[in-house]
Amino acid sequence: MIIISDFLADLIGDLFGGLVEAIFPTSKSKLEKNIDELKKEEWFSNLYQDVRYSYIIWHNKRVKHYLRKTENIKVLKSSADEREKFIQLVIKEHKRFVGIR
């Protein structure tokens, strides 16, 4: 039941986000810019190259919310501890997505 409600919440969030971007178009969304910035970092590039995790980066509500904030990108670039927490978040959300406990 929780998985269905999380899926619906993610779906509604994605639809609303897409609608907002369609009404107020920009050349690149904040999420796209921040992901492009992080792809320059070796640790993120390695994570992103794994299709399981790149999907979570682009489609998971919690991960996208985190990556939209510019201050979080600065922290990820400067703190190994925060990078490890972020990587664990992505892995945890992937496991949740595929139903692994």
Residue, then its C-alpha position, 0 to 999 in steps of 0.5 A: m500500500i505504501i509503495i502505491s501511494d509513494f508511486l502516486a505521489d511521485l507521479i503527481g509531483d512529476l506531472f505538476g513539475g512538468l506542467v510548471e516547466a511547460i508554462f514557464p519554460t527555461s532553457k534548462s531546468k535547475l535540476e538539469k543544470n545541477i546534474d550537469e554540474l555534478k557530472k563533472e565530479e568523478w564520484f557522481s559521474n560513476l554513480y550516474q553511469d549506472v542506469r539504475y541510479s541515473y533513473i533514480i536521479w531523474h525520477n525519484k522525488r526525494v533525490k530530485h528535491y535534494l538536487r534542485k537546491t544549489e546549496n546542496i550541490k555546493v555541499l556535495k562538491s566539498s564534503a566527502d561525508e555528504r557525498e557518501k550520504f547522498i550515494q546511500l540515499v540514491i541506493k536506498e531509493h533504488k532498493r525501495f523502487v524495486g522492492i528490495r528491503 
